[in-house]
Amino acid sequence: MTKTLPGGAVVDDHRSEADKAQTWGFVVATDSFMSGWGMAPGRSLFAVPVTDDKQAEIVADNMRARSDMKRVRIVGHDYRPRLFDGDHYSIRDMNDCSRFYTPGGFRK
């Protein structure tokens, strides 16, 4: 579900209701490839939902292995980033992130 917030920021949450119920937290990063153009003329924040701390560590390790993901952090299920005009916060569907959930998924 895409929602435009007052001030012009966009939150795009792809999770199903079942995913939302299972979400323990998120691994969030600034996507340097998408930030600054297209649908995200400001920052582009990319979030992968996780079900526990072990899965969060795997996802964080995979995000750190990608050169386009900056400022990787693990946050709680109630995380709400401070968004400004032009920012885009994308939360992925749990079924759309299998490579992030695989240990070493982005290692060469």
Rosetta blueprint (number, residue, H / E / L):
1 M L
2 T E
3 K E
4 T E
5 L L
6 P L
7 G L
8 G L
9 A L
10 V E
11 V E
12 D E
13 D E
14 H L
15 R L
16 S L
17 E H
18 A H
19 D H
20 K H
21 A H
22 Q H
23 T L
24 W L
25 G E
26 F E
27 V E
28 V E
29 A E
30 T E
31 D E
32 S L
33 F L
34 M L
35 S L
36 G L
37 W E
38 G L
39 M L
40 A E
41 P L
42 G L
43 R L
44 S E
45 L E
46 F E
47 A E
48 V E
49 P E
50 V E
51 T L
52 D L
53 D H
54 K H
55 Q H
56 A H
57 E H
58 I H
59 V H
60 A H
61 D H
62 N H
63 M H
64 R H
65 A L
66 R L
67 S L
68 D L
69 M E
70 K E
71 R E
72 V E
73 R E
74 I E
75 V E
76 G E
77 H L
78 D L
79 Y L
80 R L
81 P L
82 R L
83 L L
84 F L
85 D L
86 G L
87 D L
88 H E
89 Y E
90 S E
91 I E
92 R L
93 D L
94 M H
95 N H
96 D H
97 C L
98 S H
99 R H
100 F H
101 Y H
102 T L
103 P L
104 G L
105 G L
106 F L
107 R L
108 K L
